[in-house]
Amino acid sequence: MARRTTRRRRTASGSLGIPGLKLPRGVPTLVRGVGRLFKGSKKSAGANAAPRGSAWIWVVLGLAFAAWVAWDALGSRRNGIAAETRAESAEFTEVSGKARSSNASPPEPANPEPAKPKPSNTSKPPAWKDGDWVRGDVVVTKVLPDDLDPPRHQRFLASDAWGRTFLFAHNIDVARRVENLAPGDEIRFRGEYKLKGQGGVIHWTHAPASGRGQGGWIERAGVTYR
């Protein structure tokens, strides 16, 4: 009789003959051993029921072990992906921060020459008496409404270097109005001083009249009003 040879085909890919299934080394051997044990216990069925129960226990243990190994491998892969994602995120944050810092406007340099304080005037203010003709330099601090009772006067407050404040009453029926007068304007003047309150009043800042000598004037921005 001719011998019949049976060729067994082996699956080249996958573990336990299942395509796409890849288990750690040693797990397929364990599962095959459990399978052989189960088959042996099946052949001897009827003699004793205990081997079949033992075989089932080994099958459950083997499957549990295989599941644990697979889950551990999947967790390691997830941890690796998470670590790689965190590294890429950190690198992106660092690059973005450098880009923002390079595009930001550079800080303004500090002023190498700070503003110098005005030197304090230690000299005493001039001792003006009521009725004196005086002259000096002042800075306008406030512009007041005109006094419209005849004769009309342009009125404003001004302070000198010693902190004294004077009320100026500039007759605009005789002299020209000081144009565009505003707080902060520096003016020079000559007029008659009238003692009143802490500062006093400066008037007759115009051409002489009624025998009052040379008269007075106000000078602002190089223009003289009298």
Protein Blocks (a to p, Z undefined) as FASTA:
>chain_A
ZZddddddddfedeehighiacdehjlmmmmmmmmmmmmmmmmgojamklmmmmmmmmmm
mmmmmmmmmmmmmmmmmmmmmmmmmmmmmmmmmmmmmmmmmmpccdddddfbdcdddddd
fbdcddddehiacddddddfbdcdddfbdcdddddddddfkopacdddddfklmccdehi
aehiacddddddddehjlopcehiacdeehiajbpaddeehiacZZ
